[in-house]
Amino acid sequence: MSVRDSDAPEFTCEMCGDHFATEEELKDHVWEYHELDGDVPP
């Protein structure tokens, strides 16, 4: 997959700058890594 697909929106985490293909992935990332301070059980 290319670094940037022209037909795919890109969502960026404002807290760390990571990029995600979907808003859902971004929300999951923020919840897991920022709201819970990275303390996520496996």
Full PDB file with SEQRES, HELIX, SHEET, SSBOND, CRYST1, ORIGX, SCALE, CONECT and MASTER records, all heavy atoms in Angstrom:
SEQRES   1 A   42  MET SER VAL ARG ASP SER ASP ALA PRO GLU PHE THR CYS          
SEQRES   2 A   42  GLU MET CYS GLY ASP HIS PHE ALA THR GLU GLU GLU LEU          
SEQRES   3 A   42  LYS ASP HIS VAL TRP GLU TYR HIS GLU LEU ASP GLY ASP          
SEQRES   4 A   42  VAL PRO PRO                                                  
HELIX    1 AA1 GLU A   23  HIS A   29  1                                   7    
HELIX    2 AA2 VAL A   30  GLU A   35  3                                   6    
SHEET    1 AA1 2 PHE A  11  THR A  12  0                                        
SHEET    2 AA1 2 HIS A  19  PHE A  20 -1                                        
CRYST1    1.000    1.000    1.000  90.00  90.00  90.00 P 1           1          
ORIGX1      1.000000  0.000000  0.000000        0.00000                         
ORIGX2      0.000000  1.000000  0.000000        0.00000                         
ORIGX3      0.000000  0.000000  1.000000        0.00000                         
SCALE1      1.000000  0.000000  0.000000        0.00000                         
SCALE2      0.000000  1.000000  0.000000        0.00000                         
SCALE3      0.000000  0.000000  1.000000        0.00000                         
ATOM      1  N   MET A   1       0.836  -1.186   0.000  1.00  0.00           N  
ATOM      2  CA  MET A   1       0.000   0.000   0.000  1.00  0.00           C  
ATOM      3  C   MET A   1       0.880   1.248   0.000  1.00  0.00           C  
ATOM      4  O   MET A   1       1.908   1.275   0.660  1.00  0.00           O  
ATOM      5  CB  MET A   1      -0.887  -0.018   1.247  1.00  0.00           C  
ATOM      6  CG  MET A   1      -1.982   1.011   1.194  1.00  0.00           C  
ATOM      7  SD  MET A   1      -3.261   0.589   2.387  1.00  0.00           S  
ATOM      8  CE  MET A   1      -3.120   1.991   3.467  1.00  0.00           C  
ATOM      9  N   SER A   2       0.482   2.220  -0.737  1.00  0.00           N  
ATOM     10  CA  SER A   2       1.294   3.425  -0.837  1.00  0.00           C  
ATOM     11  C   SER A   2       1.170   4.260   0.430  1.00  0.00           C  
ATOM     12  O   SER A   2       0.248   4.096   1.226  1.00  0.00           O  
ATOM     13  CB  SER A   2       0.852   4.252  -2.050  1.00  0.00           C  
ATOM     14  OG  SER A   2      -0.444   4.764  -1.856  1.00  0.00           O  
ATOM     15  N   VAL A   3       2.098   5.181   0.592  1.00  0.00           N  
ATOM     16  CA  VAL A   3       2.084   6.039   1.767  1.00  0.00           C  
ATOM     17  C   VAL A   3       0.826   6.903   1.780  1.00  0.00           C  
ATOM     18  O   VAL A   3       0.246   7.155   2.812  1.00  0.00           O  
ATOM     19  CB  VAL A   3       3.342   6.936   1.783  1.00  0.00           C  
ATOM     20  CG1 VAL A   3       3.258   7.951   2.903  1.00  0.00           C  
ATOM     21  CG2 VAL A   3       4.586   6.079   1.921  1.00  0.00           C  
ATOM     22  N   ARG A   4       0.382   7.317   0.611  1.00  0.00           N  
ATOM     23  CA  ARG A   4      -0.799   8.172   0.551  1.00  0.00           C  
ATOM     24  C   ARG A   4      -1.688   7.739  -0.602  1.00  0.00           C  
ATOM     25  O   ARG A   4      -1.322   7.843  -1.766  1.00  0.00           O  
ATOM     26  CB  ARG A   4      -0.365   9.617   0.335  1.00  0.00           C  
ATOM     27  CG  ARG A   4      -1.508  10.583   0.308  1.00  0.00           C  
ATOM     28  CD  ARG A   4      -1.201  11.734   1.261  1.00  0.00           C  
ATOM     29  NE  ARG A   4      -2.226  12.750   1.196  1.00  0.00           N  
ATOM     30  CZ  ARG A   4      -3.110  12.917   2.166  1.00  0.00           C  
ATOM     31  NH1 ARG A   4      -3.074  12.171   3.215  1.00  0.00           N  
ATOM     32  NH2 ARG A   4      -4.008  13.869   2.075  1.00  0.00           N  
ATOM     33  N   ASP A   5      -2.866   7.206  -0.285  1.00  0.00           N  
ATOM     34  CA  ASP A   5      -3.838   6.843  -1.317  1.00  0.00           C  
ATOM     35  C   ASP A   5      -4.722   8.051  -1.585  1.00  0.00           C  
ATOM     36  O   ASP A   5      -5.285   8.620  -0.658  1.00  0.00           O  
ATOM     37  CB  ASP A   5      -4.709   5.676  -0.860  1.00  0.00           C  
ATOM     38  CG  ASP A   5      -3.904   4.392  -0.744  1.00  0.00           C  
ATOM     39  OD1 ASP A   5      -2.935   4.234  -1.493  1.00  0.00           O  
ATOM     40  OD2 ASP A   5      -4.249   3.574   0.098  1.00  0.00           O  
ATOM     41  N   SER A   6      -4.847   8.432  -2.833  1.00  0.00           N  
ATOM     42  CA  SER A   6      -5.578   9.640  -3.174  1.00  0.00           C  
ATOM     43  C   SER A   6      -7.064   9.532  -2.854  1.00  0.00           C  
ATOM     44  O   SER A   6      -7.717  10.531  -2.611  1.00  0.00           O  
ATOM     45  CB  SER A   6      -5.394   9.978  -4.656  1.00  0.00           C  
ATOM     46  OG  SER A   6      -5.874   8.902  -5.439  1.00  0.00           O  
ATOM     47  N   ASP A   7      -7.620   8.304  -2.853  1.00  0.00           N  
ATOM     48  CA  ASP A   7      -9.047   8.157  -2.596  1.00  0.00           C  
ATOM     49  C   ASP A   7      -9.362   7.855  -1.127  1.00  0.00           C  
ATOM     50  O   ASP A   7     -10.508   7.688  -0.759  1.00  0.00           O  
ATOM     51  CB  ASP A   7      -9.630   7.063  -3.489  1.00  0.00           C  
ATOM     52  CG  ASP A   7      -8.981   5.709  -3.220  1.00  0.00           C  
ATOM     53  OD1 ASP A   7      -7.947   5.675  -2.540  1.00  0.00           O  
ATOM     54  OD2 ASP A   7      -9.507   4.703  -3.716  1.00  0.00           O  
ATOM     55  N   ALA A   8      -8.345   7.789  -0.275  1.00  0.00           N  
ATOM     56  CA  ALA A   8      -8.569   7.475   1.126  1.00  0.00           C  
ATOM     57  C   ALA A   8      -8.323   8.710   1.991  1.00  0.00           C  
ATOM     58  O   ALA A   8      -7.278   9.333   1.899  1.00  0.00           O  
ATOM     59  CB  ALA A   8      -7.633   6.355   1.559  1.00  0.00           C  
ATOM     60  N   PRO A   9      -9.311   9.043   2.828  1.00  0.00           N  
ATOM     61  CA  PRO A   9      -9.089  10.156   3.747  1.00  0.00           C  
ATOM     62  C   PRO A   9      -8.040   9.774   4.782  1.00  0.00           C  
ATOM     63  O   PRO A   9      -7.848   8.590   5.064  1.00  0.00           O  
ATOM     64  CB  PRO A   9     -10.453  10.354   4.404  1.00  0.00           C  
ATOM     65  CG  PRO A   9     -11.127   9.041   4.292  1.00  0.00           C  
ATOM     66  CD  PRO A   9     -10.608   8.427   3.018  1.00  0.00           C  
ATOM     67  N   GLU A  10      -7.377  10.739   5.308  1.00  0.00           N  
ATOM     68  CA  GLU A  10      -6.352  10.456   6.302  1.00  0.00           C  
ATOM     69  C   GLU A  10      -6.689  11.201   7.576  1.00  0.00           C  
ATOM     70  O   GLU A  10      -7.039  12.374   7.548  1.00  0.00           O  
ATOM     71  CB  GLU A  10      -4.986  10.894   5.788  1.00  0.00           C  
ATOM     72  CG  GLU A  10      -3.862  10.503   6.703  1.00  0.00           C  
ATOM     73  CD  GLU A  10      -2.520  10.804   6.093  1.00  0.00           C  
ATOM     74  OE1 GLU A  10      -2.140  10.118   5.136  1.00  0.00           O  
ATOM     75  OE2 GLU A  10      -1.857  11.732   6.582  1.00  0.00           O  
ATOM     76  N   PHE A  11      -6.592  10.497   8.694  1.00  0.00           N  
ATOM     77  CA  PHE A  11      -6.865  11.090   9.987  1.00  0.00           C  
ATOM     78  C   PHE A  11      -5.575  11.096  10.781  1.00  0.00           C  
ATOM     79  O   PHE A  11      -4.866  10.097  10.832  1.00  0.00           O  
ATOM     80  CB  PHE A  11      -7.945  10.281  10.715  1.00  0.00           C  
ATOM     81  CG  PHE A  11      -9.261  10.294   9.981  1.00  0.00           C  
ATOM     82  CD1 PHE A  11      -9.541   9.346   9.008  1.00  0.00           C  
ATOM     83  CD2 PHE A  11     -10.202  11.275  10.237  1.00  0.00           C  
ATOM     84  CE1 PHE A  11     -10.742   9.362   8.311  1.00  0.00           C  
ATOM     85  CE2 PHE A  11     -11.405  11.310   9.551  1.00  0.00           C  
ATOM     86  CZ  PHE A  11     -11.679  10.358   8.586  1.00  0.00           C  
ATOM     87  N   THR A  12      -5.269  12.221  11.400  1.00  0.00           N  
ATOM     88  CA  THR A  12      -4.025  12.370  12.139  1.00  0.00           C  
ATOM     89  C   THR A  12      -4.319  12.598  13.613  1.00  0.00           C  
ATOM     90  O   THR A  12      -5.160  13.423  13.955  1.00  0.00           O  
ATOM     91  CB  THR A  12      -3.215  13.561  11.599  1.00  0.00           C  
ATOM     92  OG1 THR A  12      -3.004  13.366  10.208  1.00  0.00           O  
ATOM     93  CG2 THR A  12      -1.886  13.687  12.308  1.00  0.00           C  
ATOM     94  N   CYS A  13      -3.622  11.869  14.458  1.00  0.00           N  
ATOM     95  CA  CYS A  13      -3.765  12.054  15.894  1.00  0.00           C  
ATOM     96  C   CYS A  13      -3.110  13.377  16.279  1.00  0.00           C  
ATOM     97  O   CYS A  13      -1.921  13.572  16.033  1.00  0.00           O  
ATOM     98  CB  CYS A  13      -3.118  10.895  16.640  1.00  0.00           C  
ATOM     99  SG  CYS A  13      -3.202  11.099  18.441  1.00  0.00           S  
ATOM    100  N   GLU A  14      -3.891  14.265  16.887  1.00  0.00           N  
ATOM    101  CA  GLU A  14      -3.356  15.570  17.258  1.00  0.00           C  
ATOM    102  C   GLU A  14      -2.374  15.476  18.425  1.00  0.00           C  
ATOM    103  O   GLU A  14      -1.589  16.374  18.651  1.00  0.00           O  
ATOM    104  CB  GLU A  14      -4.504  16.513  17.633  1.00  0.00           C  
ATOM    105  CG  GLU A  14      -5.411  16.819  16.458  1.00  0.00           C  
ATOM    106  CD  GLU A  14      -6.567  17.722  16.839  1.00  0.00           C  
ATOM    107  OE1 GLU A  14      -6.677  18.086  18.024  1.00  0.00           O  
ATOM    108  OE2 GLU A  14      -7.348  18.061  15.947  1.00  0.00           O  
ATOM    109  N   MET A  15      -2.435  14.368  19.159  1.00  0.00           N  
ATOM    110  CA  MET A  15      -1.576  14.228  20.335  1.00  0.00           C  
ATOM    111  C   MET A  15      -0.194  13.695  20.005  1.00  0.00           C  
ATOM    112  O   MET A  15       0.767  14.021  20.690  1.00  0.00           O  
ATOM    113  CB  MET A  15      -2.256  13.321  21.356  1.00  0.00           C  
ATOM    114  CG  MET A  15      -3.548  13.900  21.878  1.00  0.00           C  
ATOM    115  SD  MET A  15      -4.302  12.816  23.087  1.00  0.00           S  
ATOM    116  CE  MET A  15      -6.023  13.269  22.886  1.00  0.00           C  
ATOM    117  N   CYS A  16      -0.084  12.838  18.973  1.00  0.00           N  
ATOM    118  CA  CYS A  16       1.231  12.253  18.691  1.00  0.00           C  
ATOM    119  C   CYS A  16       1.606  12.306  17.209  1.00  0.00           C  
ATOM    120  O   CYS A  16       2.735  12.016  16.855  1.00  0.00           O  
ATOM    121  CB  CYS A  16       1.285  10.805  19.181  1.00  0.00           C  
ATOM    122  SG  CYS A  16       0.209   9.689  18.287  1.00  0.00           S  
ATOM    123  N   GLY A  17       0.655  12.648  16.341  1.00  0.00           N  
ATOM    124  CA  GLY A  17       0.978  12.798  14.930  1.00  0.00           C  
ATOM    125  C   GLY A  17       0.859  11.530  14.099  1.00  0.00           C  
ATOM    126  O   GLY A  17       1.154  11.547  12.916  1.00  0.00           O  
ATOM    127  N   ASP A  18       0.429  10.412  14.711  1.00  0.00           N  
ATOM    128  CA  ASP A  18       0.242   9.179  13.952  1.00  0.00           C  
ATOM    129  C   ASP A  18      -0.902   9.346  12.959  1.00  0.00           C  
ATOM    130  O   ASP A  18      -1.850  10.088  13.213  1.00  0.00           O  
ATOM    131  CB  ASP A  18      -0.055   8.006  14.889  1.00  0.00           C  
ATOM    132  CG  ASP A  18       1.185   7.506  15.613  1.00  0.00           C  
ATOM    133  OD1 ASP A  18       2.281   8.016  15.341  1.00  0.00           O  
ATOM    134  OD2 ASP A  18       1.032   6.593  16.443  1.00  0.00           O  
ATOM    135  N   HIS A  19      -0.817   8.624  11.852  1.00  0.00           N  
ATOM    136  CA  HIS A  19      -1.820   8.716  10.799  1.00  0.00           C  
ATOM    137  C   HIS A  19      -2.631   7.435  10.712  1.00  0.00           C  
ATOM    138  O   HIS A  19      -2.095   6.337  10.869  1.00  0.00           O  
ATOM    139  CB  HIS A  19      -1.143   8.978   9.446  1.00  0.00           C  
ATOM    140  CG  HIS A  19      -0.390  10.276   9.421  1.00  0.00           C  
ATOM    141  ND1 HIS A  19      -0.989  11.469   9.133  1.00  0.00           N  
ATOM    142  CD2 HIS A  19       0.906  10.549   9.669  1.00  0.00           C  
ATOM    143  CE1 HIS A  19      -0.089  12.426   9.199  1.00  0.00           C  
ATOM    144  NE2 HIS A  19       1.079  11.891   9.529  1.00  0.00           N  
ATOM    145  N   PHE A  20      -3.918   7.592  10.410  1.00  0.00           N  
ATOM    146  CA  PHE A  20      -4.827   6.454  10.323  1.00  0.00           C  
ATOM    147  C   PHE A  20      -5.706   6.591   9.097  1.00  0.00           C  
ATOM    148  O   PHE A  20      -6.026   7.689   8.658  1.00  0.00           O  
ATOM    149  CB  PHE A  20      -5.688   6.368  11.591  1.00  0.00           C  
ATOM    150  CG  PHE A  20      -4.850   6.224  12.832  1.00  0.00           C  
ATOM    151  CD1 PHE A  20      -4.423   7.336  13.526  1.00  0.00           C  
ATOM    152  CD2 PHE A  20      -4.449   4.979  13.276  1.00  0.00           C  
ATOM    153  CE1 PHE A  20      -3.605   7.219  14.651  1.00  0.00           C  
ATOM    154  CE2 PHE A  20      -3.638   4.842  14.388  1.00  0.00           C  
ATOM    155  CZ  PHE A  20      -3.228   5.959  15.074  1.00  0.00           C  
ATOM    156  N   ALA A  21      -6.111   5.444   8.544  1.00  0.00           N  
ATOM    157  CA  ALA A  21      -6.907   5.430   7.319  1.00  0.00           C  
ATOM    158  C   ALA A  21      -8.361   5.789   7.584  1.00  0.00           C  
ATOM    159  O   ALA A  21      -9.038   6.345   6.722  1.00  0.00           O  
ATOM    160  CB  ALA A  21      -6.818   4.060   6.654  1.00  0.00           C  
ATOM    161  N   THR A  22      -8.851   5.462   8.791  1.00  0.00           N  
ATOM    162  CA  THR A  22     -10.252   5.723   9.092  1.00  0.00           C  
ATOM    163  C   THR A  22     -10.396   6.466  10.411  1.00  0.00           C  
ATOM    164  O   THR A  22      -9.522   6.410  11.281  1.00  0.00           O  
ATOM    165  CB  THR A  22     -11.064   4.411   9.195  1.00  0.00           C  
ATOM    166  OG1 THR A  22     -10.615   3.698  10.352  1.00  0.00           O  
ATOM    167  CG2 THR A  22     -10.917   3.563   7.957  1.00  0.00           C  
ATOM    168  N   GLU A  23     -11.499   7.159  10.553  1.00  0.00           N  
ATOM    169  CA  GLU A  23     -11.766   7.878  11.798  1.00  0.00           C  
ATOM    170  C   GLU A  23     -11.922   6.895  12.956  1.00  0.00           C  
ATOM    171  O   GLU A  23     -11.520   7.183  14.085  1.00  0.00           O  
ATOM    172  CB  GLU A  23     -13.038   8.711  11.636  1.00  0.00           C  
ATOM    173  CG  GLU A  23     -13.322   9.607  12.820  1.00  0.00           C  
ATOM    174  CD  GLU A  23     -14.529  10.493  12.632  1.00  0.00           C  
ATOM    175  OE1 GLU A  23     -15.251  10.338  11.624  1.00  0.00           O  
ATOM    176  OE2 GLU A  23     -14.756  11.351  13.496  1.00  0.00           O  
ATOM    177  N   GLU A  24     -12.477   5.723  12.671  1.00  0.00           N  
ATOM    178  CA  GLU A  24     -12.644   4.695  13.702  1.00  0.00           C  
ATOM    179  C   GLU A  24     -11.290   4.249  14.256  1.00  0.00           C  
ATOM    180  O   GLU A  24     -11.112   4.117  15.466  1.00  0.00           O  
ATOM    181  CB  GLU A  24     -13.397   3.497  13.118  1.00  0.00           C  
ATOM    182  CG  GLU A  24     -13.749   2.449  14.157  1.00  0.00           C  
ATOM    183  CD  GLU A  24     -14.771   2.896  15.167  1.00  0.00           C  
ATOM    184  OE1 GLU A  24     -15.592   3.796  14.856  1.00  0.00           O  
ATOM    185  OE2 GLU A  24     -14.768   2.358  16.288  1.00  0.00           O  
ATOM    186  N   GLU A  25     -10.325   4.032  13.377  1.00  0.00           N  
ATOM    187  CA  GLU A  25      -8.986   3.652  13.827  1.00  0.00           C  
ATOM    188  C   GLU A  25      -8.369   4.747  14.687  1.00  0.00           C  
ATOM    189  O   GLU A  25      -7.714   4.467  15.694  1.00  0.00           O  
ATOM    190  CB  GLU A  25      -8.081   3.361  12.633  1.00  0.00           C  
ATOM    191  CG  GLU A  25      -8.425   2.082  11.913  1.00  0.00           C  
ATOM    192  CD  GLU A  25      -7.546   1.853  10.703  1.00  0.00           C  
ATOM    193  OE1 GLU A  25      -6.615   2.643  10.461  1.00  0.00           O  
ATOM    194  OE2 GLU A  25      -7.792   0.859   9.993  1.00  0.00           O  
ATOM    195  N   LEU A  26      -8.578   5.990  14.286  1.00  0.00           N  
ATOM    196  CA  LEU A  26      -8.053   7.114  15.052  1.00  0.00           C  
ATOM    197  C   LEU A  26      -8.680   7.152  16.440  1.00  0.00           C  
ATOM    198  O   LEU A  26      -7.980   7.301  17.442  1.00  0.00           O  
ATOM    199  CB  LEU A  26      -8.319   8.429  14.309  1.00  0.00           C  
ATOM    200  CG  LEU A  26      -7.989   9.703  15.082  1.00  0.00           C  
ATOM    201  CD1 LEU A  26      -6.537   9.742  15.518  1.00  0.00           C  
ATOM    202  CD2 LEU A  26      -8.345  10.924  14.260  1.00  0.00           C  
ATOM    203  N   LYS A  27     -10.001   6.988  16.511  1.00  0.00           N  
ATOM    204  CA  LYS A  27     -10.685   7.013  17.808  1.00  0.00           C  
ATOM    205  C   LYS A  27     -10.198   5.880  18.708  1.00  0.00           C  
ATOM    206  O   LYS A  27      -9.984   6.085  19.904  1.00  0.00           O  
ATOM    207  CB  LYS A  27     -12.202   6.903  17.611  1.00  0.00           C  
ATOM    208  CG  LYS A  27     -12.814   8.171  17.045  1.00  0.00           C  
ATOM    209  CD  LYS A  27     -14.307   7.990  16.842  1.00  0.00           C  
ATOM    210  CE  LYS A  27     -14.949   9.240  16.292  1.00  0.00           C  
ATOM    211  NZ  LYS A  27     -16.390   9.053  16.067  1.00  0.00           N  
ATOM    212  N   ASP A  28     -10.028   4.686  18.135  1.00  0.00           N  
ATOM    213  CA  ASP A  28      -9.520   3.552  18.910  1.00  0.00           C  
ATOM    214  C   ASP A  28      -8.122   3.850  19.440  1.00  0.00           C  
ATOM    215  O   ASP A  28      -7.807   3.572  20.597  1.00  0.00           O  
ATOM    216  CB  ASP A  28      -9.484   2.280  18.050  1.00  0.00           C  
ATOM    217  CG  ASP A  28     -10.873   1.715  17.807  1.00  0.00           C  
ATOM    218  OD1 ASP A  28     -11.837   2.143  18.473  1.00  0.00           O  
ATOM    219  OD2 ASP A  28     -10.994   0.847  16.933  1.00  0.00           O  
ATOM    220  N   HIS A  29      -7.279   4.414  18.586  1.00  0.00           N  
ATOM    221  CA  HIS A  29      -5.906   4.752  18.975  1.00  0.00           C  
ATOM    222  C   HIS A  29      -5.907   5.762  20.119  1.00  0.00           C  
ATOM    223  O   HIS A  29      -5.217   5.570  21.123  1.00  0.00           O  
ATOM    224  CB  HIS A  29      -5.162   5.332  17.770  1.00  0.00           C  
ATOM    225  CG  HIS A  29      -3.936   6.109  18.162  1.00  0.00           C  
ATOM    226  ND1 HIS A  29      -2.741   5.504  18.460  1.00  0.00           N  
ATOM    227  CD2 HIS A  29      -3.744   7.443  18.312  1.00  0.00           C  
ATOM    228  CE1 HIS A  29      -1.852   6.441  18.790  1.00  0.00           C  
ATOM    229  NE2 HIS A  29      -2.433   7.619  18.706  1.00  0.00           N  
ATOM    230  N   VAL A  30      -6.685   6.817  19.986  1.00  0.00           N  
ATOM    231  CA  VAL A  30      -6.723   7.851  21.020  1.00  0.00           C  
ATOM    232  C   VAL A  30      -7.207   7.268  22.341  1.00  0.00           C  
ATOM    233  O   VAL A  30      -6.633   7.532  23.390  1.00  0.00           O  
ATOM    234  CB  VAL A  30      -7.621   9.034  20.582  1.00  0.00           C  
ATOM    235  CG1 VAL A  30      -7.868   9.990  21.745  1.00  0.00           C  
ATOM    236  CG2 VAL A  30      -6.970   9.782  19.420  1.00  0.00           C  
ATOM    237  N   TRP A  31      -8.253   6.449  22.274  1.00  0.00           N  
ATOM    238  CA  TRP A  31      -8.778   5.848  23.498  1.00  0.00           C  
ATOM    239  C   TRP A  31      -7.729   4.948  24.151  1.00  0.00           C  
ATOM    240  O   TRP A  31      -7.473   5.043  25.339  1.00  0.00           O  
ATOM    241  CB  TRP A  31     -10.041   5.059  23.172  1.00  0.00           C  
ATOM    242  CG  TRP A  31     -10.531   4.257  24.349  1.00  0.00           C  
ATOM    243  CD1 TRP A  31     -10.475   2.912  24.494  1.00  0.00           C  
ATOM    244  CD2 TRP A  31     -11.110   4.765  25.565  1.00  0.00           C  
ATOM    245  NE1 TRP A  31     -10.997   2.560  25.718  1.00  0.00           N  
ATOM    246  CE2 TRP A  31     -11.387   3.663  26.394  1.00  0.00           C  
ATOM    247  CE3 TRP A  31     -11.405   6.050  26.020  1.00  0.00           C  
ATOM    248  CZ2 TRP A  31     -11.957   3.817  27.659  1.00  0.00           C  
ATOM    249  CZ3 TRP A  31     -11.978   6.196  27.276  1.00  0.00           C  
ATOM    250  CH2 TRP A  31     -12.249   5.085  28.071  1.00  0.00           C  
ATOM    251  N   GLU A  32      -7.114   4.091  23.364  1.00  0.00           N  
ATOM    252  CA  GLU A  32      -6.185   3.115  23.923  1.00  0.00           C  
ATOM    253  C   GLU A  32      -4.868   3.731  24.389  1.00  0.00           C  
ATOM    254  O   GLU A  32      -4.333   3.350  25.423  1.00  0.00           O  
ATOM    255  CB  GLU A  32      -5.899   2.025  22.891  1.00  0.00           C  
ATOM    256  CG  GLU A  32      -7.108   1.159  22.623  1.00  0.00           C  
ATOM    257  CD  GLU A  32      -6.868   0.142  21.524  1.00  0.00           C  
ATOM    258  OE1 GLU A  32      -5.735   0.073  21.009  1.00  0.00           O  
ATOM    259  OE2 GLU A  32      -7.820  -0.574  21.176  1.00  0.00           O  
ATOM    260  N   TYR A  33      -4.324   4.652  23.607  1.00  0.00           N  
ATOM    261  CA  TYR A  33      -2.974   5.135  23.900  1.00  0.00           C  
ATOM    262  C   TYR A  33      -2.918   6.463  24.641  1.00  0.00           C  
ATOM    263  O   TYR A  33      -1.920   6.762  25.273  1.00  0.00           O  
ATOM    264  CB  TYR A  33      -2.162   5.227  22.609  1.00  0.00           C  
ATOM    265  CG  TYR A  33      -1.900   3.855  22.043  1.00  0.00           C  
ATOM    266  CD1 TYR A  33      -2.679   3.342  21.015  1.00  0.00           C  
ATOM    267  CD2 TYR A  33      -0.893   3.052  22.571  1.00  0.00           C  
ATOM    268  CE1 TYR A  33      -2.461   2.068  20.515  1.00  0.00           C  
ATOM    269  CE2 TYR A  33      -0.664   1.781  22.081  1.00  0.00           C  
ATOM    270  CZ  TYR A  33      -1.456   1.297  21.047  1.00  0.00           C  
ATOM    271  OH  TYR A  33      -1.228   0.044  20.575  1.00  0.00           O  
ATOM    272  N   HIS A  34      -3.971   7.258  24.552  1.00  0.00           N  
ATOM    273  CA  HIS A  34      -3.925   8.564  25.197  1.00  0.00           C  
ATOM    274  C   HIS A  34      -4.893   8.653  26.372  1.00  0.00           C  
ATOM    275  O   HIS A  34      -4.516   9.110  27.437  1.00  0.00           O  
ATOM    276  CB  HIS A  34      -4.182   9.669  24.175  1.00  0.00           C  
ATOM    277  CG  HIS A  34      -3.157   9.680  23.082  1.00  0.00           C  
ATOM    278  ND1 HIS A  34      -1.811   9.888  23.303  1.00  0.00           N  
ATOM    279  CD2 HIS A  34      -3.279   9.459  21.753  1.00  0.00           C  
ATOM    280  CE1 HIS A  34      -1.154   9.807  22.155  1.00  0.00           C  
ATOM    281  NE2 HIS A  34      -2.021   9.553  21.203  1.00  0.00           N  
ATOM    282  N   GLU A  35      -6.122   8.179  26.202  1.00  0.00           N  
ATOM    283  CA  GLU A  35      -7.087   8.221  27.297  1.00  0.00           C  
ATOM    284  C   GLU A  35      -6.687   7.262  28.417  1.00  0.00           C  
ATOM    285  O   GLU A  35      -6.878   7.564  29.584  1.00  0.00           O  
ATOM    286  CB  GLU A  35      -8.489   7.871  26.786  1.00  0.00           C  
ATOM    287  CG  GLU A  35      -9.046   8.871  25.787  1.00  0.00           C  
ATOM    288  CD  GLU A  35      -9.309  10.241  26.380  1.00  0.00           C  
ATOM    289  OE1 GLU A  35      -9.619  10.341  27.584  1.00  0.00           O  
ATOM    290  OE2 GLU A  35      -9.204  11.235  25.634  1.00  0.00           O  
ATOM    291  N   LEU A  36      -6.141   6.113  28.068  1.00  0.00           N  
ATOM    292  CA  LEU A  36      -5.749   5.124  29.063  1.00  0.00           C  
ATOM    293  C   LEU A  36      -4.248   5.160  29.350  1.00  0.00           C  
ATOM    294  O   LEU A  36      -3.720   4.291  30.007  1.00  0.00           O  
ATOM    295  CB  LEU A  36      -6.148   3.709  28.586  1.00  0.00           C  
ATOM    296  CG  LEU A  36      -7.637   3.509  28.375  1.00  0.00           C  
ATOM    297  CD1 LEU A  36      -7.907   2.100  27.842  1.00  0.00           C  
ATOM    298  CD2 LEU A  36      -8.424   3.737  29.652  1.00  0.00           C  
ATOM    299  N   ASP A  37      -3.564   6.170  28.826  1.00  0.00           N  
ATOM    300  CA  ASP A  37      -2.128   6.340  29.037  1.00  0.00           C  
ATOM    301  C   ASP A  37      -1.304   5.127  28.616  1.00  0.00           C  
ATOM    302  O   ASP A  37      -0.302   4.815  29.227  1.00  0.00           O  
ATOM    303  CB  ASP A  37      -1.849   6.665  30.515  1.00  0.00           C  
ATOM    304  CG  ASP A  37      -2.442   8.006  30.902  1.00  0.00           C  
ATOM    305  OD1 ASP A  37      -2.467   8.909  30.063  1.00  0.00           O  
ATOM    306  OD2 ASP A  37      -2.889   8.136  32.059  1.00  0.00           O  
ATOM    307  N   GLY A  38      -1.769   4.444  27.584  1.00  0.00           N  
ATOM    308  CA  GLY A  38      -1.009   3.311  27.050  1.00  0.00           C  
ATOM    309  C   GLY A  38      -1.136   2.045  27.876  1.00  0.00           C  
ATOM    310  O   GLY A  38      -0.547   1.041  27.551  1.00  0.00           O  
ATOM    311  N   ASP A  39      -1.910   2.084  28.955  1.00  0.00           N  
ATOM    312  CA  ASP A  39      -2.051   0.916  29.817  1.00  0.00           C  
ATOM    313  C   ASP A  39      -3.264   0.098  29.376  1.00  0.00           C  
ATOM    314  O   ASP A  39      -4.343   0.192  29.956  1.00  0.00           O  
ATOM    315  CB  ASP A  39      -2.208   1.367  31.276  1.00  0.00           C  
ATOM    316  CG  ASP A  39      -2.209   0.194  32.235  1.00  0.00           C  
ATOM    317  OD1 ASP A  39      -1.657  -0.870  31.877  1.00  0.00           O  
ATOM    318  OD2 ASP A  39      -2.747   0.341  33.348  1.00  0.00           O  
ATOM    319  N   VAL A  40      -3.077  -0.685  28.320  1.00  0.00           N  
ATOM    320  CA  VAL A  40      -4.158  -1.474  27.756  1.00  0.00           C  
ATOM    321  C   VAL A  40      -3.853  -2.946  27.950  1.00  0.00           C  
ATOM    322  O   VAL A  40      -2.798  -3.417  27.525  1.00  0.00           O  
ATOM    323  CB  VAL A  40      -4.333  -1.173  26.258  1.00  0.00           C  
ATOM    324  CG1 VAL A  40      -5.475  -1.981  25.666  1.00  0.00           C  
ATOM    325  CG2 VAL A  40      -4.567   0.314  26.042  1.00  0.00           C  
ATOM    326  N   PRO A  41      -4.768  -3.674  28.582  1.00  0.00           N  
ATOM    327  CA  PRO A  41      -4.529  -5.118  28.731  1.00  0.00           C  
ATOM    328  C   PRO A  41      -4.549  -5.810  27.375  1.00  0.00           C  
ATOM    329  O   PRO A  41      -5.252  -5.351  26.475  1.00  0.00           O  
ATOM    330  CB  PRO A  41      -5.689  -5.591  29.612  1.00  0.00           C  
ATOM    331  CG  PRO A  41      -6.726  -4.535  29.503  1.00  0.00           C  
ATOM    332  CD  PRO A  41      -6.013  -3.259  29.177  1.00  0.00           C  
ATOM    333  N   PRO A  42      -3.818  -6.907  27.234  1.00  0.00           N  
ATOM    334  CA  PRO A  42      -3.752  -7.596  25.943  1.00  0.00           C  
ATOM    335  C   PRO A  42      -5.081  -8.216  25.560  1.00  0.00           C  
ATOM    336  O   PRO A  42      -5.905  -8.458  26.374  1.00  0.00           O  
ATOM    337  CB  PRO A  42      -2.704  -8.682  26.152  1.00  0.00           C  
ATOM    338  CG  PRO A  42      -2.404  -8.715  27.605  1.00  0.00           C  
ATOM    339  CD  PRO A  42      -2.963  -7.489  28.228  1.00  0.00           C  
TER     340      PRO A  42                                                      
MASTER        0    0    0    2    2    0    0    6  339    1    0    4          
END                                                                             
